[in-house]
Amino acid sequence: MNPIEELSPKGVWRNFYALTQIPRPSGHTEKVANFLVDFAKKNGAEAYIDDAGNVIMKKGATAGYEDRETTVLQAHMDMVPQKNNNIQFDFQKDPIRAYIDGEWVTADGTTLGADNGIGVATAMTILADDTIAHPALEAFFTVDEETGMYGAFDLQGGVLQGKTLLNLDSEQEGELYVGCAGGVDAEITFDYIAQPVPAGDVALAVTIEGLKGGHSGCDINLQRANANKLLFRFLKEAVSEYDARLSSVNGGSLRNSIPREATAVVTVPADGVEDLKSLVDDYEDLFIREYDGVEDDIHFTVADTKALSVVPEEIQDALIHSVIACPDGVQRVIPEMPDVVETSNNLAIISTEQVNGEEQRIKVICLSRSSVESRKEELQEKIESCFALAGAKVEFSGSYPGWKPNLNSHILDLMKETYKELFGKDARIIIIHAGLECGIIGRNYPGMDMISFGPTIKHPHSPDEKVNIQTVEQFYQLLLATLKKL
């Protein structure tokens, strides 16, 4: 038995460890969905997989709670697949190598999947334990929350009967979440015909790595470096002052993760190679100074490589100027709550793709968030204008609504009271900048009373992800007490 399975509460940790052994990156949740259905049936609950791939479980009330309204426990099955470059790992095949590190559970060089595996494991534990007092329960486990909340989008009205929903997907113990930001994806494309490498040019690969990255909602206020932004600052000078030509660029991997690594292949006249290598060293020193106290492991390196072609100069220059000009990071805070981000953009992915023969494409992906719909639209317009002026094609998709706070909520009042009774202090009431599925579910279930809470999870969406052991027990106690009071 793994030591994680001996942590308290044992049911939660055993279920969570079982989930770490099942590959479940976004887009590949079939195995975990089947595992959850089998688990439910073994523990006396109804369960099925809907057309979207979501898992829905139902279990009747315990004795004395038959007259209470049905409650929904909600979490998502998928996890963000992020790893360090020096780790050999296949998220579609390999189990997560989770381990205890002092007061935390973390993973060896990859994301842990506590976001949202702890929520799923906790709901599993409630459904399997006949000694726990609770009203009739519905568990709703969604697919692909991390890539676009597609499971929540595909939930039809009338499937859930519950009037109260407990979302188990928040990441700070002691906080009750009552609202969240909406979001929208931007896909920008530069199409071009590749050109031959200039005669006498030498190819070099420049790479920035070692950044912390993190969740583009929860961590966007930490002012961490964006690898794409740093790389393009260098490229602008390399092109304008050293006659460099861009061959390819690849940075970031997920729309909702702050980019930690980025690489560009450039060519430069042979007599300028050493100067360009010196420029890389200069920029590494600059970035280390600029992010002192925020980033502690920045590495900007250069290596010899090969290049078969280069990007036409007009496309290269348009790309560089527009990426540098593109909004990134926090754009606005909530005036009444200056410690809460209202609007932000994550310049998430820049990738070079082979289309056909000499036809190539550079694609830029952004995720914009705002708790104010008009501000989200304003940010879309800025991004569109920035890249349209550069001649790129700009398309928006996957827009999802924010979750408007209801400070007169019955479940909020009940949980504030319960938290104070359990822990002798007041819970903080929070509007989170990250996206939660509550806003989408609430669109098809107007009037549903919702709240979100969870244990403390640090650095989700990055290989530094970890969950605090003690807060998992507090989270579980709060959920049990809430169900009993309901």
N, C-alpha and C positions, 0 to 999 in steps of 0.2 A: 504494500500500500504506500502511495506517495505521501510524504509528510503534509502536503497541502490538504489531503482528505481528513487529517486529524484536527484541523483547525476548527474553531467554534464560530458559528453553528455548523455542526458536521454535515447536516443535510445539504446546506447551501454549498459548502466547499466541495463535497463529494460530487454534487451535480455539476458544479463549475469545472472541476478537474476533468470530469467526463466530457464536457463540451470542448475543452482544450485539445482533446485527443481526436476530435472530429474536424477535418478541414471544412471551413465555412467562410471563405472570403466572399465578398459581395459578388453576385452573379453565379455562385456555385454553392447553393444552400440545400440541394436535394438530399444529401446524406443526413444533415442535421434535422431537416424536416421529418424524414422517416424515423429518425431516432426519437424525436419528440412524440410522434404519434404512437410508437411502440411503448414509450415510457408511460404515456397517458393510459393506454389500454391495460397495462400491467398494474396500474394504480387506481383502477375503477373510475376513470374519467372518459367521457366521450371525446373523440378527437378526429379531425379530418384536415386534409390539405385542400385549400380552395384553388380556383383556376389560376390565381396569381402566384401560387406557391406559398402563401401564408398558412400558418397552422392555427387552427381554432380549437380550443378545448373547452369543455363544459363539465362542471361538477356541482351537484346539489348542495344545499345548505346543510350545515350540521344541526343537530337537535336543538330546538329552541330558537333557531334563526330562519325558520321556514317563511316567516311573514316579512322578512326584510327584503329590500330591493336588491336585485342582482348587481354585483360589482365586477368591473372588468379590470384584469391585470394585463398590462401591455408592455411589450419589450420587442426588440428586434434581434433576429437570429444571426445576421451577417456581421462580419468584423472587417476592419480595415487591414489590408495586407501590406505592411511596410517592414522593411528589414535593412540592416546595415550592409554596405557593399561587401564587407569581408565575411559575410555569413552565407553559406550554401543552404538554401531553404526553398522548398516548393509549397506554397500555401494551398495548392489544390491536392496535395498528397501527404504532406508531413504534419505530424502533431506538433502543437506548440510546446516548446521546452520551458514550461513554467517552473518557478522555484521560489522559495521563501528567502527574502533578503531583509533581515531584521523585522521591522514593523510592516513590511510590505510583501506582496506577491507580485512578481514581475516575470519577464521572459528573457531568454538568452538571445539577444540581438534582433528580436522581432517584436512587433506589437503583441500584446498579451491577449486581447479580446475580452477584457473585463468590460469594455464598451462593446456590446451590451450583454455579454455573457453572464455577468453577475445578476442582472435583472431577470434574464431567462431562468437561471439556476434557482433564484429565489422563488419565482412563481412555480417552478417545478416542485420545489420543496413544500410549498403550501398545498398544492394539489395532491401530493402523495401522502400527507400526514393527516390521518383521520382524527387526531386528538386536538387539532387546531380549530377554534371556534371561528366560524365565518358564515356570511350569507351565501346564497348561490353565487358561483363564480364562473366567469368566462375569462379564459386566457387567450390573448390575441398576440401571436408572435409573427412579426412581419419580415418580409424579404427585402433585401437591397435598400435598406434605409440609408446606408452610407453613400450610395451612388446616385440617389435621387428620390428616396422615399417612395419607391414605386409600389411597394406592398400596401402602404397606407392609401396611396392614390387609387388603387384598384379595389379597395374595400367598398362594397355596395351598402347602401342604407338598408336597414332591416335585418342585417346579419346578426348584429349584436343587440341583445335585449337590455343590457345593463344601462343604468342611468348615471352611474358614477364610474369614472375611469381613473385608475392609478397608473400613471406612466412611470416605469422603473428605470429610466434612462438619463438621470441627472448624475452629476459627478462631484458633488461637494456635500458631505454630511453636515446637517444643521441648517440646510437651506431648502425651502419649499418653493418650487418654480410654478409661477402662475401665468407666464407669458413668454413668447419667444419671437425671434426675428423670422421673416420670410426670406426667400432666396430665389435666385435665378442664375442659370448657366449661360455664359457667352462662349460661342465657338467662332474663332476668327481664322480665316485661311488665306494664305498667300500662295497662289499657284504660279509656277514658272517653268521655263525650259532650262535645264542645267547647262552650264557653259564649261569649256575645257579649263583646266588649271593653267594659269598664266605660265609661259615658258620661264624656266629658271626658279620657280617658286618651290619652297619646301613646306611640307605639311606638319602642323603641330596640333596636338590635342591639349586644350586648357580646361582644367576641371576645378570647380569649387565644391568642397565637401566638408563634412564635420559639423554642419549647422544643426541646431536643435529641432527645427521644424515645429510640428505640433498641429493641434486642431485649429482650423481656420476660423472657427467661431469662438471657442473657449480661450484660445491662446493668442488671438490676434492683437489683444491689448498689451501684450508683453513686449512689443517692439522688437521681436526677433527678426533676424535677417532673412530675406527672401533670396534664395540662390539664383533665381532667374534675374532678378533686379541687379544683383551684384555682378553677375557675369556680363550683362549687357552694358553696364558702366565701363567695364574693361574693353568690350568689343568696340564701343564708340571711339575710344582713343586709339585702339589698335588699328582700326580702319582709317581714321582721319589722319593719324600722325605717322603710321608705320607701313602704310600701303598693304595692310592685311586684307585678305578676301575670305569671306565666310563660306565654308563648304557644307557644314551641317551643325545643328544645335539640338540638344535634348536636355531638358531640365524639368524636374518635378514628375510626379507619377499619379497623383490623385487630386481631384478638384477641391476636396475639402481638407487637404493637408498643406500646410505651409511648406514650400519646396526646400528640401535640405541639401540637394545635390544638383549640379548642372554641368554639362560638358559641351564645348564647342570645338569643332575641328576647323582650323583656319589655315590658309597658306600665306606665306610671306616671302619676299625676295631673299635669296640665300644670304646676301650680305646683311640682312636685317634680323637674322635668327637670334643672335645673341642679345640684340637690343630688345626684342620682344620677350625673351626669357627674363631679362632684367625688369621689364615692365610688369610681368607677372609677379615677381618678388615685391616690387613696389606696391602693387595693389594688395597683396596679401598683408603687408605691413599696415597699409591704410585701413583695410577692413578690420583688422585686429584692434587697431586704435579706436575706430569708430564704434565698434560693438563691445568695447571693454565693459565687463560687468553684466553683459547680456549673453554673448556667445563666448565660449571658452575653448573652442577646439577648431577654429577656422583653418582650413588648409586650401591654398590656391596653388595648383601645380601645373607643370607643362611637361609634355612628353612627345617624342618623335612619333609620327604615325604616317599614314598614307591617305591621300584624297584623290578621288576619281574625277571630281568636278567641283565647280563653285557656283554660288548663287549669283545671278546677274546683279550688277552693282545697284541698279535702281531699286530692285526688290530688297537687296541687302540693306541699303540705306533706309528705305521706308520702314522695314522691320525694326531696325535698331532704334530709330527715332521714336516710333510709336510705342515700342515696349518701354523705353525709358519714360515716355510721357504718360503711359497708362497709370491711372490711379491704383494704388496698392496700400493695404493696411487700413487702419482706422481712418474713416473720413469724417465722422461726426459722433459725438456722444449725446446721450439724452440730457437735455438742459437741466431738467429737474433732478436727474440722477447722474452726475458727472463721472461717476466711476463705472457706468454701464455704457457699453458701445451701442450706438443706434445704427450706424451704417458703416460698412466696410467692403473692401474688395480683396480677393486673393488671386493674384496673378499666378495661377497654379501650375500650368503645364505649357511647355513649348517643345514641340517635337517635329522632326523632319521625317517625311514619309515619301517612299517611292510610289509613284502613281502608275506610270507606264512608260517604259523606255527612258527617254530623257526628261519626261514630265515628272516634276517633283512638287511637293507641297510642304509648306511649314504651317503648322497648326498651333494656335494659342488658345488655351482654355482658361476662363476666369469663373469664379463663383462669387457673386455679389450678394450681400445680405443687408437687410434693414428691417427694423420693427415698424417703420413708417412706409406705407406702400408708395406714396409719391416720391419719397427720397430714394427708394429702390429704383423707381422709373427714371429719376434724374441721373442716377449713377449709370444706368443702362445707356442713357443718351450720351453721357460723357465718353463711355467706352466705345460706343458706336461711332461717335464723331472722331475720336482719336484714331481709330483704325480705318475708318472710311476715307479720311484725308490721306491715308497712306496707300489707298487703293486696294485694301483687303475686303474680302467678303465677311460680313458679320451677321451671325444668326443667334437668336436667343431661344432657349428651351427650358423645360423643367421648372417653370415658375411655380412656387408654392407659397401659400399664404402664411402670414404670421399668426400667432395665437394671442388674441386680445385678452388682457387680464380681466378677471372678474373678482374684485376684492370683496364682494358680498357672497362669495361661494360658501356653501354649506361644508364641503369637504375641506376647504381651507380653514374655516373656523374650528372644525373638529380636530384637524391635525395640529394646528397651533396649540390648542388646549392639550392634546395628547403628548406632544413633544415636551411641553413645559412640565407636565406631570412626570414624565419618564426621566428627564435629564436636568430638571431644575433651572432651565434657562430658556429664553425665547428663541424660536427658530427665525432665521432671516427670510423675508419674503423677497423673491428674486424674479426679475425678468431677464432671461438669458439671451445672449446674442446668437448662440448656436440655434440651429433648426431642431425642433421637436415635432414628432408626428401628431401631436395634439391639435395643431392648427388645421391639418388636413382632415383628420378624423372628425373634428368639430364641424367641418363644412358639410359632411354627409349626415352628421348626428347633431343638429343644432339643439342647444339646450342641455347637452350632456355636461355634467359637472366634472371637471378634470383638474388634476394636479400632478406634478412630476417631482420625484425625489430619488435619492440614491446615496451610496457610500462615496467616500473620497477617492477619486481616480485622477491621477496626475499624468499629464502629457499623453492623452489619448491620440491616436492617429500617428504615433511615432514609436520607434523601437525603445524609447524610454518609458513607455506606458507602465504604470504600476497602480495597484489598488491597496489601500490601507486596510489592514486586517481588522483592527478594532472597530473601524467605522462600518464594516460589513455587518458585524454583530449588532451595532446600534441601528442600522438601517433595517435589519430583520426584526428587531424588537419593535420598532416604530410601525412597521407594516402589520405585525401580529396584533398590536394594540389597536391600530386603526380598524382592522377587520372586525375585531371584537366589538368595538364601539358602534360600528356601522350596523 
